[in-house]
Each structure stands twice: as C-alpha cells, then as structure tokens.
C-alpha cells in the first residue's frame, strides 16, 4: 500500500491534527475510532472475565437478561453502529461532532466484533476454542484503522496522474498478495495485508497452512513441502499464538456457554 508522502502531524497537545494529501483531510475521526475500539474491547473482556470468574457479582456485574433471554453485548454493538451510522449519513457532522460519532461507532464495532465467533458459528462459543476468532477479528480491525491513522490510503494523487497509477498498481499488488494469503489459510495476514502491503508479501511467500486451499492443491504432490508446512504450523505454533490471545482475552474452557 502507498503511504501519502504529504502526511503532516502536529504536537500531541490540544489541537492535534493529522493531515493527508493535498486537501488536508483530517484523520482525527479515525484516531478516535481506533481508541474507542481498543478501549471498549479491553473493558468488555475485563468485565466478561470478572463475570466468568464469579467475582463480578461483588461489583454488581452480571449477564444482562430480558425475560430470561441472555442479551449478548454484540446486540448493543449492532444498535450503536446503526444509530451512529444513521447520524453520520443524515447529519454529516464535522469537527468535534464527527470525532464523537466516530468514537461511538468504534464502541459499537468493538462490542460487535468481540463476539464475532458467536455470529460466525451461530452459537455461544465465547469461551470455547472457536471464540478465539473474535480476538483475531478485533486485531484485524485495529491493524487496519491503525494504518489509516498513520496516513495509509488506498489511492493517492489525482486520477490519471503518475502518482495515481503508481498507487493503483501498489493496491492491486497488495490485493493479489492478500488473496494468496487467504488461499493459504492466513486470514488475519490477508486482511491486514490489504492495508500493509509488506505483511501480505511475507504471508504470500511463506508456506501455506495445512488443510488450506493452497496446501490441499499445491502440496499434494510435494510431500516434503507438506511436511515442512505441518512442522511450521504444528502444536508449538498454535500454542504460541493462543498464549498471546489468552493473555488479552482469557483462555477458553469446557464449561459450555457463558
């Protein structure tokens, strides 16, 4: 991906403003969205872990129920995204109002994606092994929004100029490499690679994960490469990444739905 050369950042004191391209569009709303997603995710995970441990009752925390139905926090996230989305489209706020709307939208995104695994599997797998997919989804969104804060852009320059064609070529290459990553079973790498081209390049060059579309079709007649892929993405690989996920979000259990 191309990074706009004209990125300019002022002091982090009040009045911060990050500008990109010749029009000087402010990226402050994206910054507030990023912060809202990160903070909301950390708070949501802290609360759910307290509830899970049984210590949440002391602070008055517990699962929210309506007529006996457990209302998951993704429901509130969806409602928040709908409301803030309507406000952004209908009112087209600017300045502080836009920053606030972006932050509120980020809260909704975070609450919804924190239960990504639930709406992917259509069952309560929050504390199951499959629930780790929610952490991956949050990481992808944080990586993309973080890259946008840094000044990454899909296309730069005016249409038809050398700068535009150069950025279009870079975008095309990133998309192709990201598709290769997805075919190799590297979902997170593929998504992040759309915004950060070097990530997609590394993921596309390295071995595919066993069982992926790429490995099934390309490694069937290449046993040595299949064995290398199985070794690289073996139990130690999964334990390493699961340990990182669990530090942030809590380890899964066999206790069933929360």
C-alpha positions in Angstrom: 0.0 0.0 0.0 1.1 3.5 -0.6 1.6 5.9 2.2 0.9 9.5 1.3 4.1 11.5 1.3 2.4 14.6 2.4 1.4 13.4 5.9 1.9 16.1 8.4 1.4 15.8 12.2 1.4 18.5 14.8 2.0 18.3 18.5 0.0 15.8 20.6 -1.2 18.6 22.8 -4.7 20.0 22.4 -5.3 21.0 18.8 -3.7 17.8 17.4 -4.4 17.5 13.7 -3.1 14.8 11.3 -3.5 15.8 7.6 -3.1 13.8 4.5 -3.0 14.5 0.7 -3.3 18.0 -0.8 -6.8 18.5 0.5 -5.7 18.3 4.2 -8.4 15.8 5.2 -8.3 15.3 8.9 -7.7 11.8 10.2 -8.7 12.7 13.8 -12.0 10.8 13.5 -10.2 7.6 12.6 -7.9 8.1 15.6 -10.9 8.4 17.9 -12.5 5.3 16.3 -9.2 3.3 16.9 -9.0 4.4 20.5 -12.7 3.6 21.1 -12.4 0.1 19.6 -9.3 -0.7 21.7 -10.6 0.7 25.0 -14.0 -0.9 24.6 -12.5 -4.3 23.8 -10.3 -4.2 26.9 -13.2 -3.1 29.1 -15.6 -5.7 27.6 -13.0 -8.5 28.1 -12.3 -7.4 31.7 -16.0 -7.4 32.5 -16.7 -10.7 30.9 -13.7 -12.3 32.7 -14.9 -11.0 36.0 -18.4 -12.4 35.4 -16.9 -15.7 34.3 -14.7 -15.9 37.5 -17.7 -15.2 39.7 -16.1 -12.0 41.1 -18.3 -9.8 39.0 -21.2 -10.1 41.4 -19.4 -8.2 44.1 -19.3 -5.2 41.7 -22.8 -5.7 40.6 -21.8 -7.1 37.2 -23.6 -10.0 35.5 -25.1 -11.2 32.3 -27.9 -8.9 31.0 -31.2 -10.8 30.6 -34.6 -9.7 29.4 -37.4 -12.2 30.2 -34.8 -14.9 30.8 -33.1 -14.3 27.5 -29.3 -13.6 27.7 -28.8 -10.4 25.6 -25.2 -10.5 24.4 -23.2 -7.3 24.1 -23.0 -7.7 20.4 -26.7 -6.7 20.3 -25.8 -3.4 21.9 -22.9 -3.0 19.5 -25.2 -3.5 16.5 -27.7 -1.0 17.8 -24.9 1.5 18.4 -23.4 1.1 14.9 -26.9 1.5 13.4 -27.6 4.7 15.4 -24.2 6.3 14.8 -24.2 5.2 11.1 -27.6 6.9 10.6 -26.2 10.1 12.3 -23.1 10.1 10.1 -25.1 9.7 6.9 -28.0 12.0 7.8 -26.3 14.8 9.7 -22.8 14.6 8.2 -21.2 16.0 11.3 -17.9 17.9 11.3 -15.3 18.8 13.8 -15.9 17.6 17.4 -19.3 16.1 16.4 -17.6 13.9 13.8 -14.9 12.8 16.3 -17.7 11.9 18.8 -19.7 10.0 16.1 -16.5 8.1 15.1 -15.8 7.2 18.7 -19.4 6.0 19.3 -19.2 4.0 16.1 -16.0 2.4 17.3 -17.6 1.4 20.5 -20.3 -0.4 18.5 -17.7 -2.1 16.2 -15.8 -3.3 19.2 -18.8 -4.7 21.1 -19.9 -6.5 18.0 -16.6 -7.9 16.9 -15.8 -9.1 20.5 -18.5 -11.7 19.8 -17.5 -12.3 16.2 -17.2 -16.0 16.8 -20.8 -16.1 18.0 -22.4 -14.7 14.9 -19.9 -16.7 12.7 -20.9 -20.1 14.3 -24.4 -19.0 15.2 -23.9 -20.4 18.8 -22.5 -19.2 22.1 -18.8 -20.1 21.7 -17.4 -17.1 23.6 -15.4 -19.2 26.0 -14.9 -22.1 23.6 -11.9 -22.8 21.4 -13.7 -21.2 18.5 -14.1 -18.0 20.5 -10.5 -17.1 19.8 -11.7 -16.0 16.3 -13.2 -12.9 18.0 -9.7 -11.8 19.2 -8.4 -12.2 15.6 -11.2 -10.1 14.2 -10.5 -7.3 16.7 -6.8 -7.5 15.9 -7.6 -7.1 12.1 -9.7 -4.1 12.6 -7.2 -2.4 15.0 -4.4 -3.0 12.4 -6.4 -1.5 9.6 -7.6 1.5 11.5 -4.2 2.0 12.9 -2.7 2.0 9.4 -5.2 4.6 8.4 -4.2 6.8 11.3 -0.7 6.6 10.1 -1.7 8.0 6.8 -2.1 4.9 4.6 -4.5 5.4 1.7 -6.0 3.3 -1.0 -5.2 5.7 -3.8 -3.2 9.0 -3.9 -2.9 11.8 -6.4 -5.4 12.9 -9.0 -6.9 10.3 -11.3 -4.7 9.6 -14.3 -1.5 11.1 -12.8 1.7 9.1 -12.3 1.1 9.1 -8.6 -2.4 7.7 -9.0 -1.3 4.9 -11.4 1.6 4.1 -9.0 -0.7 3.8 -6.0 -3.3 1.8 -8.1 -0.6 -0.7 -9.0 0.5 -1.0 -5.4 -3.1 -1.5 -4.3 -3.6 -4.2 -7.0 -0.4 -6.0 -5.9 -1.5 -5.9 -2.2 -4.9 -7.3 -3.1 -3.4 -10.1 -5.2 -1.0 -11.0 -2.4 -3.8 -10.8 0.2 -5.9 -13.2 -1.8 -2.9 -15.6 -1.9 -2.7 -15.3 1.9 -6.3 -16.1 2.2 -5.9 -19.2 0.0 -3.0 -20.2 2.2 -5.3 -20.1 5.2 -3.8 -16.9 6.7 -7.0 -14.9 7.3 -5.5 -12.3 9.6 -2.5 -11.8 7.4 -4.7 -11.4 4.3 -6.9 -8.8 5.9 -4.1 -6.8 7.4 -2.1 -7.1 4.2 -4.7 -5.1 2.3 -3.6 -2.0 4.1 0.0 -3.0 4.8 1.5 -4.5 1.7 4.7 -5.9 3.2 2.5 -8.1 5.5 0.7 -9.5 2.5 4.1 -10.1 0.7 5.6 -12.0 3.6 2.4 -14.1 4.1 2.2 -14.9 0.4 5.8 -16.0 0.1 5.8 -18.3 3.2 4.3 -21.8 3.4 0.6 -22.4 3.4 -1.2 -23.7 6.5 -2.1 -27.4 6.3 -5.6 -28.0 5.2 -5.9 -24.7 3.4 -7.0 -24.4 -0.2 -3.4 -23.8 -1.3 -1.9 -26.7 0.6 -4.6 -29.1 -0.5 -4.0 -28.4 -4.2 -0.3 -27.5 -4.3 1.3 -29.7 -1.7 -0.5 -33.0 -2.5 2.3 -34.0 -4.9 5.1 -32.3 -2.8 5.3 -34.3 0.4 8.5 -32.5 1.6 6.8 -29.1 1.4 3.7 -30.6 3.0 5.8 -31.9 5.9 7.5 -28.5 6.3 4.2 -26.8 6.5 2.9 -29.3 9.1 6.0 -28.7 11.1 5.9 -24.9 10.9 2.2 -24.8 11.8 2.3 -27.5 14.3 1.2 -27.6 18.0 4.0 -25.2 19.1 2.9 -22.5 16.6 -0.7 -22.7 17.8 0.3 -22.7 21.5 2.4 -19.6 21.0 -0.4 -17.6 19.4 -3.1 -19.0 21.7 -1.0 -17.9 24.6 -1.0 -14.4 23.3 -4.7 -14.4 22.7 -5.4 -15.8 26.1 -3.4 -13.1 27.9 -5.6 -10.5 26.4 -9.0 -12.2 26.2 -8.8 -15.1 28.6 -8.3 -18.8 28.0 -11.2 -20.9 26.7 -12.8 -23.6 28.8 -15.0 -26.6 28.5 -17.7 -25.1 30.8 -20.1 -24.5 27.9 -21.8 -21.3 27.0 -21.4 -18.4 29.5 
